[in-house]
């Protein structure tokens, strides 16, 4: 009789909303099969207390979550207010012009991108440097990325202009440039950071990493980038053991970070005002950027999560901040054991969203 009474009571409790929530605790969500035993860490920022974790020191493929570290390194080495200038100069001959750049991460030959995101439109300088609209010109250049030069050559062909591009050194540019005609000045680094985190712009991320490494006197190879990141992160007290950086964007499957590195970086971001642009740029769950279409199955998390998304091949990642009442938690979920298919990636994303919703609800 007692056994039947206990079973009846258990069934009654299981039918209530409160008990249903209790079945989906943070711990259970953290070990969801869809996440394939991820590198995971969630910490209470105020108390530096672990809420839940799973192999937080294991090295994982971060995908675009790496951009959080890129943003920190760029700000520390370049400063938030740094801008880049690209100029066009007259030369001795009318059919020759000189472009002088500073490797502007926000330079583009796409009018659509320039209009939408505030990048500077490089062909504008050609128009001003070639007022006679000559159909055959020589363009000498220095301080431009190869991709910008290539894209500019395509733009010239589309305008029916036969342009020959000749790279020169900075000292050579000093000699051949006769008079500056016009220039383009980029948005500050802080705005680039906000854009990069909101829209996960791979090109801007790689270029910021490139500039930060050059500023540190390191090469832009994987060895140089890794050294640059380690120098900056160690100075801030962030764990770097095993860190491997192949690019600034996170596209490489050879990048290696741990959940602990990312969470420690997130906590530094919140405590240091110089990194405010990183926080400001983070997409908001269900509302902005790369999270605008997320959390459909975890509606209570909408508006309560600010995070950087990422995915590449078998890695699905998410890292940022989640609010639960008056508390804010820093989290990193690096699930790099996902079978590479859209279905499995979406299952992993839903599992992450549900975990964060459980934190928002206080189911822990």
N, C-alpha and C positions, 0 to 999 in steps of 0.2 A: 504493500500500500504506500509506504514511504517512497519507494523507488518510483512508482507511478506519479506521485505528487511532485517529486523532484523533476521528473521529465516534463510534466505539464508546466511547471514553473519556468523551466529553461526555455520551452517553446514560446511561452508568453513573453518572456524578456526579449527573445530574439526577434519578436514581431514589432518591437517598439523602435522608433527612430533613434533613440539614445543608444540602444544596444547595437543597432546596425552600425552606427558610427564607431562604436568601441571595437568592432571587428576589423576596422580598417585603420589601425594605428600607424604612426609614422614608421615604426620598426618594420611592420609588415609591408608597408609600401616600399621601404628601402630595399627589401629583398625580393621585389617582384621579379618573376621569371623573365618578363619582357626586357629587363635591364641587364640580364646576363652577368650578374655579379660585378657591378661597376666599381670604379674608384669613386668613393662618395664621402662627403663630409658636410655636415650642417652644424653651425656653431652659433650660439647666442652671442651677439656682438658685445653687449654690455658686460657680460660676465665671463666672456671667453670660455664658455662651457659647451662641451660637445652635446648636441641633441641626439644625433645618430651618425653612424659612420660605417664604412665598409672598405677595407683596404685603402685607407686614405693616403698612404705613402707609396702605393704601387704606381709605377710609371705607365702613363696612358697616352693615347693619341688625342690631343685636345680639340682638333678641328678649329673652328673660328673662335672658340673660347680663348685661344692663344692671344687674340687681339686685346684682351684685358692687360696682359703683360706688355704687349707692344705699346699700348697707350701710356702705361706708366713709364716705360723706358724713353719714349719720345718726349714726354713732358719733362722728365728729369734732365735729359741731355740737350733738348732744344729750347725748352721754355714754352709757356702757354701763349705768349704774345708774339712769338717769332712769325714773320711773314716771308714769303719768297717773291723775288722780283725777276721778271723775264722782260728783256728789252730788245728793240730792233734799232740798228745803227746804219747810217749811210757809210758807203765805202767810196773808193776812188772812182769807180765806174758806175754808171747809172743802172746797169743790169745786174749789179751785185749788192747784196744786203747781208748784214751780220745779225744773227740772233745770239744773245747772251742770256743764259739762264742760271738758275740756282737749284736745279732739280726740284722744281715745284711739284709736290705730290698732288696738288689740285689743278693741274694744267690739263686741258683736254682739247681735242679737235672735234668733239661732238657738240653741236649747238643745243641739242636736247638736254644733254647732261649739264651743260653750262647754265641753261635757263632754269632747270629744275633744282639743281643742288648748289649753285653758286661757284662752280669751277670757272677758271678763267679760260676764255676761248682763244687758243693760240693763233688761228688763222687771221684774227683781227690785226695782229702785228704785221703779217705779210701784206695785208691790204694797205696799211699805213706806210710800210716800207717800199711799196711798189705802186705809188700813186698814179703812174702813167699806165698801169695795167699791162705791162709788158708780158708777152706770151712766152718768153724764154728768159729765165733768170738763173743766177747762181746764188744759193743760200749757204753762207758760211755759218757755222754754229759751234757753240761750246756750252756745257752745263745743261744739256737736255738729255732726257732718257731716250734710249734707242727706240722704244715703242712710240714716243711722241714724234720722233723724227719720221718713223715709218708712216704713222697715221697722217702726219702733215704732208708727206709725199703723195699719199692717196688723195688727200683733200685738194692738192694742187692739180692732180690729174683730172679730178672731177670738175675743176674750174677751167680745164683746157690750157693749163699753164705747164710748160715744160721746165721743171725745176731740177737743177743739179745740186745735190747736197754735199757739202765738204766740211768735215769736222776739223776744228783747229784747237790748239791749246789756249789756255787763258792768256799766256804771254803773247801769243800770236794775235789773239783778239785785241789786245791792247794796242798793237801796232796797226792793224788794218781798220779798226773802227774809227771813223772820222767825226761823227756827230750822232748823238742819240736822238732818235725821232719820236719814239713812244715807248711806253712800258706798261706791263700788267703786274699788279701786286696782289698776291693771294690773300685769302682769309687767314686769320691767325691759327696757330696750331690747335688752340682750344676748340675752334669751330670744326676743324678737320677731325678731331677726336670724336666730337659729338656725332658728326656725320658717319664716321667709320663704325662706331658702335651701334648706331641706330639702324643702319642699312647693311652692315657687315661688308663694307667695301674692301675687297681683297687687294685691288691695285693700290689704293691709298695706304692700306696697312703695310704692304710690302715696301712702299716708298718711304713711309715714316721710319720703318725699321732700318732701311738703307741709310737715311739721313742721320739717324741717331747713332748708328755704328760708325759712320764717317766722322761725326763730331767727336766721338770718343777716341778717334785715331785707330780704329780697328777696320779690318776688311769687311766686305759685305758678303763674304762666303759664310757657310754654316758655322765654321770655326769662329769667325769674327763676330757673327751675330750672337752665338752662344756666349762668348766672352763678354760682349757688351751687356747682354741681359743679366748675366750673373753678377757683373760689377754693380749694376744699379740695384738689383733686387737684394743682394747681400747688404748693401749700404742701408736699405730700408728694413733689414731684419727678416726678410722673407727667405724661406727654405729654397735652396737651389740644387740640392744633391740629386744628380741624375738628369738635370734639365738639359734638353737638347733642342736647339732652335735652328730649323732649316730655312725658315722664311718668317715674315711678319704676319702673314695672313692666316696661317694654320692649314693651308691647302696640302702641305706635304704630309704624307702618312708616316714620315720618319721623325716628326716632332714628338718630344716626350716631356710630359709634365705630370705632376701628381695633384690630386684633389686638395691636398694640404697647401701646396704652393699657391693654388688659385684662391683658396679661402683666406689665406694669410694676406694675399695681395688685395682682396676685396676689403678686408678689415683696415688695411693701410689707407685705401682709397677713401673710406668713410671718415677716417680720423685726420686726414691732411687736406686742407682746403685747396692746395694746388692741383689736386686730382678731381675737383668738383665736376669738370667737364666730362669725365668718364661716367660718373654717376648720372649726370644730366642726360647723356646720350643713350643710356641703356633703354631698350624697348620696354614698354609697360604691357603686362599680360592682357591680351584681348583688346588692346587699344592702339598701340603704335608700333612702327617699324616691323621687324621680323617676327614679332609676337602678336601682330594684329589679328591673325586667324587662329591663334592657339587658345587652349583652355576652354574649348567648346564643351568638353565633357567634364570640366572642373570649374564651373562658373563662379564658385565662391572665391577662387583665386584671382579672378579678373580684377585688375587695378591694385592688387596687393603684392604683385611680383614685378621686379625690375631685373632683367637678366639678358645675358649674351647667349645667343643660340649658336649651334655649330653642328655640322655633320660632314663626314667624308668617308666614303666606302663603308666600312663596318663600324664606324664610330659615330655615335649620336651624343651630343653634349649640351649642357645647360649650366650656367653659373651666374650668380648674382645675389639678390636680396629678396627675402620674403617677410612680410609683416604678419604678426599674429597679435592682435590687440595693441598694446603699447610696446611690444617687443619686436625687434628686427633681427633676423637670422641671416648670416652669410652662408651660402651653399655652393657646392660644386658637384655636379653629377657627370662623370666621364664614363659613358658606356661604350667601350670600344670592342665588345665581343659580339656585336649584333650581326646576324646573318644579313649580308647586303641585299636588301630588297625594300621597296617602298612600304610594303605591308609591315615588315619587321621594324623599320625605322619609325613608322607611325605608332606602332604598339609601344615602342620605347618612349616616344614623346608623350603619349597618353599616360604612361606609367609615371613619368616625371611630373606631369601636370597634376595627377591625382595625389602624388606624394606631397607636393607643395600645397595643394588644397587642404590636405590633412593637417599640415602645419598651421595654415591660416585659421582653421577651425579650432585648433588647440587639441587635436586628438593625439596627445602624447603625454 
